[in-house]
Structures are given as structure tokens and as C-alpha cells.
Amino acid sequence: MSTIVLSNKGAKLMKLCEMRSFKTLDQLLRLAATDSVCPAICMAEGCDHMTDLEPDQDCGYCEACGGNTVTSALVLACLI
């Protein structure tokens, strides 16, 4: 049996899917690519604060931990 280890970006994308009730990453990315705002998540360890930001955001402000660590799903998936 093999073990799959996700990168931090992959784990955060899966967390976004789970918390936004998407069954697949494809569903999340399709929605993100067709709107002026995009689901985003804090990349700080231990913080999973989510919000909607501009699709190209890679250092948005996190209201939970106070860092400039919120990244959009499209940036995490390397589509922007």
C-alpha cells in the first residue's frame, strides 16, 4: 500500500473544497474561474480562515491570524 502526501498547497485546496461543500477540486476551480471573486484560504500553519478575494490574490489579509497570508484557490492551483 502506498501513501500519498499532499503539499501544503494541496492540503489547503482540499480544505477549501471540504469547507465549501465541493465534491471535487474541479468544481471549486470552475466556480473560481467564472467569478470576479474567488474562494481563498489562509496559508499560515494552524489557520484555515476562508474568505472570497480577487482571483490573483496571493497575500491577502487574514482576519483570524492577522497575517498577509490569504491566497486564492486559483493561485494555489497554479492557474494564475
N, C-alpha and C positions, 0 to 999 in steps of 0.2 A: 504494500500500500504506500502510495506517495503522499506527501504533504505539500499543499500549496500555500505559499507565504505571500501575502499581499504587501505591496509597498504602502507607505503611509498615505500616498495619494489615492491608491486603490481602495484602501480601507475607509477613507473619508468619503469617497464616492459611494461605496456600498452603504455607509451610514446615512448619507443623503437619501438614497433610494428607500431604505428601510423607514426612515422617519417621515418621508413624504409619501409613503404607501405606493411606490412604484414597484412593479413586479420584476422589471429588468432595467439595467443601465440604459439600454437603447430607448426605453420610454422616457426616462429622465432627460436624456440628451436631445431627443426630438422636441420635447417641450421647451427646453432651454434655448434651442437654436431658432425658435419661431416667435420669440417674445422680446420686448425691449428690456426686460429684467430677467435674471437668471437665478436659480437656486444656488446658494453659496453656503460654505461652512468654514468655521474657524479651524485653522491648521495647528493651533497650539496643542501640545500634548495635554490630555485630560479635559479639553474643552471641545464640545461638539455643538456650539451655538450655531444656529442656522438663521439665514435671512435671505432676502432677494436683493441682488445688486446688479450692476451693469455686467453684461456678458464677458467683458475683458478685464474685470477687476481681479487683481492678484495681491492687494494689500489693503483691503477694506477694514474699517474699524470694527472691532468686536465689542459689543455692548456688555458681554458677560465677563470677559477677562481683561478688557481694556487695551489689548494689543492691536496693531495693524496687521492682522493675521487671517482675515477672512478672504477666501478665494472662491471664485465662481466654478461651477461644475464644468463649464466648457474649457476653462484654463486647466483644471485638474486633469481632464481627459486629453489635454494637448490638442484641442481643436481650435484654439486661438493662441 
